Amino acid sequence: MKQDNETPLILDAVRDFMKLESAGGILLLLAAIVALLVANSPLAGFYSELLDTTVAVQIGALSINKPLLLWINDGLMAIFFFLIGLEIKREVMEGELSSFKQVVLPGMGALGGMVVPAAIYAWLNWGDAIALDGWAIPVATDIAFALALLGVFGSRVPTSLKVFLLTLAIFDDLAAIVIIALFYSGDLAVSSLLVAAVALVIGVIMNRMGVTRTSSYILLGIVLWIAVLKSGVHATLAGVLIAFCVPMRDREGQSPLRTLEHDLHGPVAFAILPIFAFANAGLELGGMSMADLAHPVTLGVILGLLVGKPLGILAFVAIGVALRFVQLPNNVSWMQIFGVAFACGIGFTMSLFIAGLAFEHGSGDYFSGDRLGILVGSILSAMAAYALLHLSLPQMARKD
């Protein structure tokens, strides 16, 4: 009887946890910690062999043969980017990006949060052509971690501040998509690009003809993903492209896009992103010293995230306010904006993803250096963000 009574309690606890706004960020953090522990334990060899395990899928002459790590980074992360594409389209059509007035302030912050970190990294690594490939690593923001940190303060956070962070993160995601497409694609295969273009055109036609069955877009998305994968353009972009084809509304006024977005949030937050973190955050710390933090790649990432990101966001927002292009939202102070700017320095997921693309053909020194920089820079940014928000947010719950 005791066991029967305990089971519903455990299930209720799990459900309550999954409802938490910060739950996805907590799981991401736990997955990263487990990866670090495993990579620095007697299981390190097994961890490495697992990620290097070749997984092959073949249908006739068509074959995809990749290590498990790349199936995670190219395959599972395409679903993550598919969700990002759905969110961006929803925000553009009906959300925070649908009004020019709403997007100017976070848009300026996002611009500064991209330019300054990239400049700091490039300055520290100037003259090293391989290292310079990582210029975009500190540009990214991990929205799951940033929102998880904001969620710790509950109702103390003004709604307008949360909207500012969400909108800024959407611009960051858009920038990451463009950067990956322009700077981290390999040699292009024209025939595969043609197949991808045909699949995309079919998706647009389906949308214009009023096809609302989401399974049709998912099947077409698989074809598009394979074609993009074979073309030399990074495969995750297929997820974004097919997401833009999913209709916002059907004839009855229902939203296939919102339904699909809702259905994907759980699997992405509680499975795909933790798996990605576990596969990419396993940094061997043995033999490392304080001198490793001074490596230009490591230092560039740390300073880009910890200094460049908040400084760029705050400076560009301040310029916009000074020139009267924009004004701060109601109930939001400069200290709170600064706290959120530090939260945007938590790069983690997207930074790890871009680092993998940047140094895919680089040496182990760059791989370890960028991951060390991402971990240290993200942790320090989170600590600074927490301290500033704790000091600047009202102590009592507020209603906007």
Phi, psi and omega in degrees: 000320181300318181294321180295324179288327182286327184300311177298326179296318179296316180296320178296320180296319178296315179298317179297321179296317183293340178278344180296138178297330183267002187300316180299318178295323179296316179296321176302314180297316179297319179297319179294319179296316179299318179299317179296319179295315181294317182293343180242033180228177175299348179273004184302318180297317178296319180300314180294316180295323179299313182289335179272355181300127181282130176239124184238139173233129182222132174230104184062233181278347181274122179222144174235117187232105185217155171296156181304322180303318181285331173297323177291312185286327181265329185265295181299321181290342173295326176292320176300315180290331174298315177296319177300317179299318178298316181296318181296315181297318179298317182293324180292320186275324186222000188244217188291342180261007183277346180239130180300320181299325183286334189262348186297310184298303178294333178295318178293319177299317180296320179299313178296324179287353174257316186292311187292312178300319179296321180294318179297314180298313182297321179298318181286338184245015181298134180101345177249102187298322180291314181298325181296338177300341181268016185302332185272355184301312181279004180282335190277155174237135175268101186295327180297313179292318182298316178291324177299319179294318178295325181294338179300330184270357173056227185284358175290340183276121176298142180303321181296329178288321178294321178296320178301313180296315181298315182293318177299319180294327177296317176298320177300317179297317177300317180296319180298319179298314180295317180299315180298316182295319186275324191246346185235035173257150182269202176295132187272138175257113187299317183298318179291324177297323178295317177299317179298319180296319178297316180299320180293319178298318178300319178299318179295318179298317178302318179296314182292332180275358176085022175288119184245357179289114186294333179297330179295320179288327178293316178297316178295325178297325178296317177298315180298319180298315180297316181295316180293320178302317182281346186278338184105343171282146185295134190297333182297337180295336177299324179298317180294315184297315182288331178297322180294341180275339182294128184292143179286319182223149172258186185293336180272000180089359177285160183244100175301325181295312181296321179298314180295320178299315179298318181293331184273339185303314181298304179303322180290312184289323188256357179226298189297310182291319174298321177297316178300316180297317179297322183283337188246347185264002183284087181260125177284118184267350181298132179086353179279151179223178178299334180296331180295332178291340181271356176301135184306322179294311180298312182294322179298319179291314181301308182291327177298315181285314188280325183251309185297316183297303181294322180296317180295315180297310183296317183296314182290324175295318180297320178297316179298319179291317181298323180274001178064026171288324185220173172218156180294146177298160176299144176066017179241130181257167177297324179296323178291320176299319179296320178297316177295324178298320175294322178299328178290346175281359173278095186277316183021263191305304183292325178294316177299320181295312180294324178299320178299322178288319184295319186246029180301326181247015181271189181269167179299330179300319180289319179302310182291323180296316182290320180293321177298316179297319180296314181296311182294313181298319181292319180295313180295322178296318179297319179295317179295319179297316181298315182298314182294318180291322178298322181282328189263335180283148179298145183285333179261152177299141181234158177241129180271000000 
